[in-house]
Amino acid sequence: MRIDRLHQHAMPRVVPKVVPRTVALPRYVFLRAHHEGAALLAAWATSAGIALLVLAATLAPV
């Protein structure tokens, strides 16, 4: 009786597609710009939240 093994079958190999630098570079610059914008927005929102907490603490009745 012959035992058939899965790894012996010819499976198609997945080869990553090579993207030319001239095509890939603008895509990465676009993504980096969005991440920097998101970081800036998060920093601004955090500082605005802290400023509101400080303002509320100073105006709160004792």
HTML snippet that shows the backbone in 3Dmol.js (N, CA, C, O; Angstrom):
<script src="https://3Dmol.org/build/3Dmol-min.js"></script>
<div id="view" style="width:600px;height:400px;position:relative"></div>
<script>
const pdb = `
ATOM      1  N   MET A   1       0.841  -1.184   0.000  1.00  0.00           N
ATOM      2  CA  MET A   1       0.000   0.000   0.000  1.00  0.00           C
ATOM      3  C   MET A   1       0.887   1.250   0.000  1.00  0.00           C
ATOM      4  O   MET A   1       1.827   1.355   0.788  1.00  0.00           O
ATOM      5  N   ARG A   2       0.579   2.181  -0.881  1.00  0.00           N
ATOM      6  CA  ARG A   2       1.400   3.386  -1.028  1.00  0.00           C
ATOM      7  C   ARG A   2       0.773   4.543  -0.252  1.00  0.00           C
ATOM      8  O   ARG A   2      -0.430   4.784  -0.358  1.00  0.00           O
ATOM      9  N   ILE A   3       1.576   5.250   0.517  1.00  0.00           N
ATOM     10  CA  ILE A   3       1.102   6.404   1.292  1.00  0.00           C
ATOM     11  C   ILE A   3       1.426   7.670   0.491  1.00  0.00           C
ATOM     12  O   ILE A   3       2.580   7.923   0.146  1.00  0.00           O
ATOM     13  N   ASP A   4       0.408   8.441   0.209  1.00  0.00           N
ATOM     14  CA  ASP A   4       0.580   9.674  -0.550  1.00  0.00           C
ATOM     15  C   ASP A   4       0.829  10.818   0.420  1.00  0.00           C
ATOM     16  O   ASP A   4       0.068  11.006   1.370  1.00  0.00           O
ATOM     17  N   ARG A   5       1.870  11.567   0.190  1.00  0.00           N
ATOM     18  CA  ARG A   5       2.200  12.684   1.087  1.00  0.00           C
ATOM     19  C   ARG A   5       1.869  14.006   0.407  1.00  0.00           C
ATOM     20  O   ARG A   5       2.110  14.196  -0.786  1.00  0.00           O
ATOM     21  N   LEU A   6       1.318  14.899   1.192  1.00  0.00           N
ATOM     22  CA  LEU A   6       0.885  16.187   0.632  1.00  0.00           C
ATOM     23  C   LEU A   6       2.047  17.036   0.147  1.00  0.00           C
ATOM     24  O   LEU A   6       1.934  17.727  -0.865  1.00  0.00           O
ATOM     25  N   HIS A   7       3.161  16.988   0.859  1.00  0.00           N
ATOM     26  CA  HIS A   7       4.254  17.882   0.492  1.00  0.00           C
ATOM     27  C   HIS A   7       4.960  17.450  -0.779  1.00  0.00           C
ATOM     28  O   HIS A   7       5.784  18.197  -1.306  1.00  0.00           O
ATOM     29  N   GLN A   8       4.662  16.277  -1.276  1.00  0.00           N
ATOM     30  CA  GLN A   8       5.299  15.823  -2.499  1.00  0.00           C
ATOM     31  C   GLN A   8       4.550  16.285  -3.753  1.00  0.00           C
ATOM     32  O   GLN A   8       5.084  16.188  -4.859  1.00  0.00           O
ATOM     33  N   HIS A   9       3.340  16.777  -3.595  1.00  0.00           N
ATOM     34  CA  HIS A   9       2.588  17.273  -4.743  1.00  0.00           C
ATOM     35  C   HIS A   9       3.145  18.623  -5.167  1.00  0.00           C
ATOM     36  O   HIS A   9       3.618  19.406  -4.343  1.00  0.00           O
ATOM     37  N   ALA A  10       3.082  18.874  -6.435  1.00  0.00           N
ATOM     38  CA  ALA A  10       3.578  20.156  -6.958  1.00  0.00           C
ATOM     39  C   ALA A  10       2.575  21.247  -6.615  1.00  0.00           C
ATOM     40  O   ALA A  10       1.459  21.260  -7.135  1.00  0.00           O
ATOM     41  N   MET A  11       2.975  22.158  -5.741  1.00  0.00           N
ATOM     42  CA  MET A  11       2.126  23.276  -5.352  1.00  0.00           C
ATOM     43  C   MET A  11       2.676  24.541  -6.015  1.00  0.00           C
ATOM     44  O   MET A  11       3.891  24.728  -6.075  1.00  0.00           O
ATOM     45  N   PRO A  12       1.813  25.389  -6.499  1.00  0.00           N
ATOM     46  CA  PRO A  12       2.317  26.629  -7.109  1.00  0.00           C
ATOM     47  C   PRO A  12       2.955  27.521  -6.041  1.00  0.00           C
ATOM     48  O   PRO A  12       2.401  27.701  -4.957  1.00  0.00           O
ATOM     49  N   ARG A  13       4.106  28.066  -6.357  1.00  0.00           N
ATOM     50  CA  ARG A  13       4.803  28.948  -5.416  1.00  0.00           C
ATOM     51  C   ARG A  13       4.275  30.365  -5.570  1.00  0.00           C
ATOM     52  O   ARG A  13       4.017  30.835  -6.678  1.00  0.00           O
ATOM     53  N   VAL A  14       4.123  31.024  -4.455  1.00  0.00           N
ATOM     54  CA  VAL A  14       3.679  32.419  -4.472  1.00  0.00           C
ATOM     55  C   VAL A  14       4.928  33.287  -4.444  1.00  0.00           C
ATOM     56  O   VAL A  14       5.667  33.300  -3.460  1.00  0.00           O
ATOM     57  N   VAL A  15       5.150  33.995  -5.512  1.00  0.00           N
ATOM     58  CA  VAL A  15       6.319  34.859  -5.620  1.00  0.00           C
ATOM     59  C   VAL A  15       5.841  36.300  -5.532  1.00  0.00           C
ATOM     60  O   VAL A  15       4.974  36.711  -6.304  1.00  0.00           O
ATOM     61  N   PRO A  16       6.397  37.077  -4.598  1.00  0.00           N
ATOM     62  CA  PRO A  16       5.954  38.465  -4.484  1.00  0.00           C
ATOM     63  C   PRO A  16       6.270  39.265  -5.741  1.00  0.00           C
ATOM     64  O   PRO A  16       7.320  39.097  -6.362  1.00  0.00           O
ATOM     65  N   LYS A  17       5.357  40.114  -6.088  1.00  0.00           N
ATOM     66  CA  LYS A  17       5.528  40.940  -7.284  1.00  0.00           C
ATOM     67  C   LYS A  17       6.491  42.079  -6.962  1.00  0.00           C
ATOM     68  O   LYS A  17       6.331  42.776  -5.960  1.00  0.00           O
ATOM     69  N   VAL A  18       7.464  42.253  -7.796  1.00  0.00           N
ATOM     70  CA  VAL A  18       8.446  43.323  -7.602  1.00  0.00           C
ATOM     71  C   VAL A  18       7.894  44.598  -8.230  1.00  0.00           C
ATOM     72  O   VAL A  18       7.615  44.652  -9.428  1.00  0.00           O
ATOM     73  N   VAL A  19       7.745  45.614  -7.397  1.00  0.00           N
ATOM     74  CA  VAL A  19       7.216  46.894  -7.867  1.00  0.00           C
ATOM     75  C   VAL A  19       8.395  47.835  -8.093  1.00  0.00           C
ATOM     76  O   VAL A  19       9.241  47.981  -7.211  1.00  0.00           O
ATOM     77  N   PRO A  20       8.466  48.466  -9.244  1.00  0.00           N
ATOM     78  CA  PRO A  20       9.576  49.402  -9.490  1.00  0.00           C
ATOM     79  C   PRO A  20       9.581  50.539  -8.464  1.00  0.00           C
ATOM     80  O   PRO A  20       8.531  50.966  -7.985  1.00  0.00           O
ATOM     81  N   ARG A  21      10.755  51.006  -8.147  1.00  0.00           N
ATOM     82  CA  ARG A  21      10.913  52.053  -7.132  1.00  0.00           C
ATOM     83  C   ARG A  21      10.134  53.315  -7.504  1.00  0.00           C
ATOM     84  O   ARG A  21       9.583  53.984  -6.630  1.00  0.00           O
ATOM     85  N   THR A  22      10.089  53.636  -8.771  1.00  0.00           N
ATOM     86  CA  THR A  22       9.398  54.859  -9.202  1.00  0.00           C
ATOM     87  C   THR A  22       7.895  54.778  -8.951  1.00  0.00           C
ATOM     88  O   THR A  22       7.229  55.801  -8.793  1.00  0.00           O
ATOM     89  N   VAL A  23       7.365  53.553  -8.916  1.00  0.00           N
ATOM     90  CA  VAL A  23       5.941  53.370  -8.643  1.00  0.00           C
ATOM     91  C   VAL A  23       5.700  53.258  -7.146  1.00  0.00           C
ATOM     92  O   VAL A  23       4.716  53.794  -6.635  1.00  0.00           O
ATOM     93  N   ALA A  24       6.590  52.565  -6.436  1.00  0.00           N
ATOM     94  CA  ALA A  24       6.389  52.299  -5.018  1.00  0.00           C
ATOM     95  C   ALA A  24       6.666  53.521  -4.147  1.00  0.00           C
ATOM     96  O   ALA A  24       5.996  53.706  -3.130  1.00  0.00           O
ATOM     97  N   LEU A  25       7.622  54.351  -4.513  1.00  0.00           N
ATOM     98  CA  LEU A  25       8.027  55.473  -3.662  1.00  0.00           C
ATOM     99  C   LEU A  25       6.891  56.458  -3.389  1.00  0.00           C
ATOM    100  O   LEU A  25       6.689  56.814  -2.228  1.00  0.00           O
ATOM    101  N   PRO A  26       6.137  56.921  -4.395  1.00  0.00           N
ATOM    102  CA  PRO A  26       5.039  57.849  -4.079  1.00  0.00           C
ATOM    103  C   PRO A  26       3.988  57.228  -3.161  1.00  0.00           C
ATOM    104  O   PRO A  26       3.383  57.928  -2.349  1.00  0.00           O
ATOM    105  N   ARG A  27       3.770  55.924  -3.284  1.00  0.00           N
ATOM    106  CA  ARG A  27       2.791  55.249  -2.426  1.00  0.00           C
ATOM    107  C   ARG A  27       3.242  55.306  -0.969  1.00  0.00           C
ATOM    108  O   ARG A  27       2.437  55.576  -0.077  1.00  0.00           O
ATOM    109  N   TYR A  28       4.550  55.048  -0.722  1.00  0.00           N
ATOM    110  CA  TYR A  28       5.053  55.082   0.646  1.00  0.00           C
ATOM    111  C   TYR A  28       5.073  56.500   1.205  1.00  0.00           C
ATOM    112  O   TYR A  28       4.811  56.705   2.390  1.00  0.00           O
ATOM    113  N   VAL A  29       5.377  57.465   0.371  1.00  0.00           N
ATOM    114  CA  VAL A  29       5.365  58.860   0.811  1.00  0.00           C
ATOM    115  C   VAL A  29       3.946  59.252   1.198  1.00  0.00           C
ATOM    116  O   VAL A  29       3.744  59.946   2.194  1.00  0.00           O
ATOM    117  N   PHE A  30       2.970  58.816   0.422  1.00  0.00           N
ATOM    118  CA  PHE A  30       1.564  59.107   0.720  1.00  0.00           C
ATOM    119  C   PHE A  30       1.161  58.482   2.059  1.00  0.00           C
ATOM    120  O   PHE A  30       0.512  59.134   2.877  1.00  0.00           O
ATOM    121  N   LEU A  31       1.543  57.222   2.284  1.00  0.00           N
ATOM    122  CA  LEU A  31       1.202  56.564   3.546  1.00  0.00           C
ATOM    123  C   LEU A  31       1.900  57.230   4.716  1.00  0.00           C
ATOM    124  O   LEU A  31       1.294  57.419   5.771  1.00  0.00           O
ATOM    125  N   ARG A  32       3.174  57.593   4.546  1.00  0.00           N
ATOM    126  CA  ARG A  32       3.907  58.239   5.630  1.00  0.00           C
ATOM    127  C   ARG A  32       3.285  59.586   5.968  1.00  0.00           C
ATOM    128  O   ARG A  32       3.200  59.952   7.140  1.00  0.00           O
ATOM    129  N   ALA A  33       2.853  60.324   4.959  1.00  0.00           N
ATOM    130  CA  ALA A  33       2.229  61.623   5.202  1.00  0.00           C
ATOM    131  C   ALA A  33       0.937  61.449   5.997  1.00  0.00           C
ATOM    132  O   ALA A  33       0.636  62.261   6.873  1.00  0.00           O
ATOM    133  N   HIS A  34       0.180  60.410   5.703  1.00  0.00           N
ATOM    134  CA  HIS A  34      -1.054  60.184   6.443  1.00  0.00           C
ATOM    135  C   HIS A  34      -0.777  59.780   7.883  1.00  0.00           C
ATOM    136  O   HIS A  34      -1.511  60.177   8.788  1.00  0.00           O
ATOM    137  N   HIS A  35       0.282  58.991   8.108  1.00  0.00           N
ATOM    138  CA  HIS A  35       0.622  58.611   9.473  1.00  0.00           C
ATOM    139  C   HIS A  35       1.102  59.823  10.270  1.00  0.00           C
ATOM    140  O   HIS A  35       0.772  59.973  11.447  1.00  0.00           O
ATOM    141  N   GLU A  36       1.882  60.685   9.620  1.00  0.00           N
ATOM    142  CA  GLU A  36       2.344  61.894  10.303  1.00  0.00           C
ATOM    143  C   GLU A  36       1.166  62.807  10.624  1.00  0.00           C
ATOM    144  O   GLU A  36       1.130  63.423  11.689  1.00  0.00           O
ATOM    145  N   GLY A  37       0.204  62.897   9.712  1.00  0.00           N
ATOM    146  CA  GLY A  37      -0.984  63.706   9.967  1.00  0.00           C
ATOM    147  C   GLY A  37      -1.810  63.144  11.115  1.00  0.00           C
ATOM    148  O   GLY A  37      -2.334  63.894  11.938  1.00  0.00           O
ATOM    149  N   ALA A  38      -1.924  61.820  11.167  1.00  0.00           N
ATOM    150  CA  ALA A  38      -2.677  61.188  12.253  1.00  0.00           C
ATOM    151  C   ALA A  38      -1.969  61.410  13.591  1.00  0.00           C
ATOM    152  O   ALA A  38      -2.622  61.640  14.608  1.00  0.00           O
ATOM    153  N   ALA A  39      -0.648  61.343  13.590  1.00  0.00           N
ATOM    154  CA  ALA A  39       0.104  61.575  14.827  1.00  0.00           C
ATOM    155  C   ALA A  39      -0.055  63.027  15.280  1.00  0.00           C
ATOM    156  O   ALA A  39      -0.201  63.300  16.472  1.00  0.00           O
ATOM    157  N   LEU A  40      -0.027  63.944  14.330  1.00  0.00           N
ATOM    158  CA  LEU A  40      -0.210  65.360  14.665  1.00  0.00           C
ATOM    159  C   LEU A  40      -1.607  65.610  15.238  1.00  0.00           C
ATOM    160  O   LEU A  40      -1.764  66.353  16.207  1.00  0.00           O
ATOM    161  N   LEU A  41      -2.612  64.990  14.635  1.00  0.00           N
ATOM    162  CA  LEU A  41      -3.978  65.136  15.122  1.00  0.00           C
ATOM    163  C   LEU A  41      -4.139  64.555  16.522  1.00  0.00           C
ATOM    164  O   LEU A  41      -4.812  65.145  17.368  1.00  0.00           O
ATOM    165  N   ALA A  42      -3.525  63.407  16.767  1.00  0.00           N
ATOM    166  CA  ALA A  42      -3.600  62.792  18.091  1.00  0.00           C
ATOM    167  C   ALA A  42      -2.908  63.671  19.135  1.00  0.00           C
ATOM    168  O   ALA A  42      -3.413  63.826  20.247  1.00  0.00           O
ATOM    169  N   ALA A  43      -1.761  64.243  18.785  1.00  0.00           N
ATOM    170  CA  ALA A  43      -1.052  65.119  19.719  1.00  0.00           C
ATOM    171  C   ALA A  43      -1.868  66.373  20.005  1.00  0.00           C
ATOM    172  O   ALA A  43      -1.935  66.828  21.147  1.00  0.00           O
ATOM    173  N   TRP A  44      -2.487  66.930  18.968  1.00  0.00           N
ATOM    174  CA  TRP A  44      -3.298  68.127  19.162  1.00  0.00           C
ATOM    175  C   TRP A  44      -4.515  67.823  20.039  1.00  0.00           C
ATOM    176  O   TRP A  44      -4.854  68.611  20.922  1.00  0.00           O
ATOM    177  N   ALA A  45      -5.166  66.695  19.799  1.00  0.00           N
ATOM    178  CA  ALA A  45      -6.345  66.332  20.582  1.00  0.00           C
ATOM    179  C   ALA A  45      -5.966  66.079  22.043  1.00  0.00           C
ATOM    180  O   ALA A  45      -6.711  66.440  22.953  1.00  0.00           O
ATOM    181  N   THR A  46      -4.813  65.461  22.259  1.00  0.00           N
ATOM    182  CA  THR A  46      -4.363  65.205  23.629  1.00  0.00           C
ATOM    183  C   THR A  46      -4.072  66.517  24.349  1.00  0.00           C
ATOM    184  O   THR A  46      -4.477  66.705  25.496  1.00  0.00           O
ATOM    185  N   SER A  47      -3.370  67.424  23.672  1.00  0.00           N
ATOM    186  CA  SER A  47      -3.042  68.698  24.320  1.00  0.00           C
ATOM    187  C   SER A  47      -4.312  69.521  24.563  1.00  0.00           C
ATOM    188  O   SER A  47      -4.422  70.213  25.575  1.00  0.00           O
ATOM    189  N   ALA A  48      -5.265  69.444  23.636  1.00  0.00           N
ATOM    190  CA  ALA A  48      -6.519  70.168  23.831  1.00  0.00           C
ATOM    191  C   ALA A  48      -7.299  69.564  25.000  1.00  0.00           C
ATOM    192  O   ALA A  48      -7.910  70.295  25.779  1.00  0.00           O
ATOM    193  N   GLY A  49      -7.283  68.250  25.126  1.00  0.00           N
ATOM    194  CA  GLY A  49      -7.963  67.599  26.252  1.00  0.00           C
ATOM    195  C   GLY A  49      -7.336  67.960  27.584  1.00  0.00           C
ATOM    196  O   GLY A  49      -8.045  68.189  28.564  1.00  0.00           O
ATOM    197  N   ILE A  50      -6.015  68.011  27.630  1.00  0.00           N
ATOM    198  CA  ILE A  50      -5.330  68.395  28.873  1.00  0.00           C
ATOM    199  C   ILE A  50      -5.635  69.849  29.207  1.00  0.00           C
ATOM    200  O   ILE A  50      -5.853  70.190  30.370  1.00  0.00           O
ATOM    201  N   ALA A  51      -5.652  70.707  28.187  1.00  0.00           N
ATOM    202  CA  ALA A  51      -5.970  72.118  28.426  1.00  0.00           C
ATOM    203  C   ALA A  51      -7.384  72.270  28.971  1.00  0.00           C
ATOM    204  O   ALA A  51      -7.612  73.092  29.859  1.00  0.00           O
ATOM    205  N   LEU A  52      -8.334  71.500  28.462  1.00  0.00           N
ATOM    206  CA  LEU A  52      -9.708  71.554  28.984  1.00  0.00           C
ATOM    207  C   LEU A  52      -9.780  71.062  30.427  1.00  0.00           C
ATOM    208  O   LEU A  52     -10.519  71.620  31.238  1.00  0.00           O
ATOM    209  N   LEU A  53      -9.018  70.023  30.748  1.00  0.00           N
ATOM    210  CA  LEU A  53      -9.002  69.538  32.132  1.00  0.00           C
ATOM    211  C   LEU A  53      -8.426  70.583  33.082  1.00  0.00           C
ATOM    212  O   LEU A  53      -8.951  70.783  34.177  1.00  0.00           O
ATOM    213  N   VAL A  54      -7.361  71.240  32.671  1.00  0.00           N
ATOM    214  CA  VAL A  54      -6.759  72.293  33.501  1.00  0.00           C
ATOM    215  C   VAL A  54      -7.730  73.449  33.659  1.00  0.00           C
ATOM    216  O   VAL A  54      -7.877  73.977  34.761  1.00  0.00           O
ATOM    217  N   LEU A  55      -8.388  73.850  32.599  1.00  0.00           N
ATOM    218  CA  LEU A  55      -9.358  74.940  32.661  1.00  0.00           C
ATOM    219  C   LEU A  55     -10.531  74.570  33.571  1.00  0.00           C
ATOM    220  O   LEU A  55     -10.988  75.398  34.359  1.00  0.00           O
ATOM    221  N   ALA A  56     -11.016  73.346  33.468  1.00  0.00           N
ATOM    222  CA  ALA A  56     -12.118  72.904  34.309  1.00  0.00           C
ATOM    223  C   ALA A  56     -11.703  72.847  35.768  1.00  0.00           C
ATOM    224  O   ALA A  56     -12.499  73.167  36.650  1.00  0.00           O
ATOM    225  N   ALA A  57     -10.463  72.442  36.036  1.00  0.00           N
ATOM    226  CA  ALA A  57      -9.991  72.371  37.406  1.00  0.00           C
ATOM    227  C   ALA A  57      -9.837  73.751  38.014  1.00  0.00           C
ATOM    228  O   ALA A  57     -10.100  73.935  39.203  1.00  0.00           O
ATOM    229  N   THR A  58      -9.416  74.725  37.220  1.00  0.00           N
ATOM    230  CA  THR A  58      -9.239  76.075  37.771  1.00  0.00           C
ATOM    231  C   THR A  58     -10.581  76.791  37.943  1.00  0.00           C
ATOM    232  O   THR A  58     -10.701  77.650  38.817  1.00  0.00           O
ATOM    233  N   LEU A  59     -11.581  76.463  37.142  1.00  0.00           N
ATOM    234  CA  LEU A  59     -12.879  77.122  37.243  1.00  0.00           C
ATOM    235  C   LEU A  59     -13.870  76.403  38.149  1.00  0.00           C
ATOM    236  O   LEU A  59     -14.947  76.927  38.433  1.00  0.00           O
ATOM    237  N   ALA A  60     -13.514  75.214  38.601  1.00  0.00           N
ATOM    238  CA  ALA A  60     -14.443  74.440  39.435  1.00  0.00           C
ATOM    239  C   ALA A  60     -14.575  75.084  40.810  1.00  0.00           C
ATOM    240  O   ALA A  60     -13.589  75.526  41.400  1.00  0.00           O
ATOM    241  N   PRO A  61     -15.809  75.131  41.310  1.00  0.00           N
ATOM    242  CA  PRO A  61     -15.973  75.692  42.665  1.00  0.00           C
ATOM    243  C   PRO A  61     -15.358  74.766  43.703  1.00  0.00           C
ATOM    244  O   PRO A  61     -15.412  73.543  43.574  1.00  0.00           O
ATOM    245  N   VAL A  62     -14.788  75.353  44.708  1.00  0.00           N
ATOM    246  CA  VAL A  62     -14.108  74.580  45.752  1.00  0.00           C
ATOM    247  C   VAL A  62     -15.052  74.246  46.880  1.00  0.00           C
ATOM    248  O   VAL A  62     -14.654  73.599  47.848  1.00  0.00           O
TER     249      VAL A  62
END
`;
const viewer = $3Dmol.createViewer("view");
viewer.addModel(pdb, "pdb");
viewer.setStyle({}, {cartoon: {color: "spectrum"}});
viewer.zoomTo();
viewer.render();
</script>
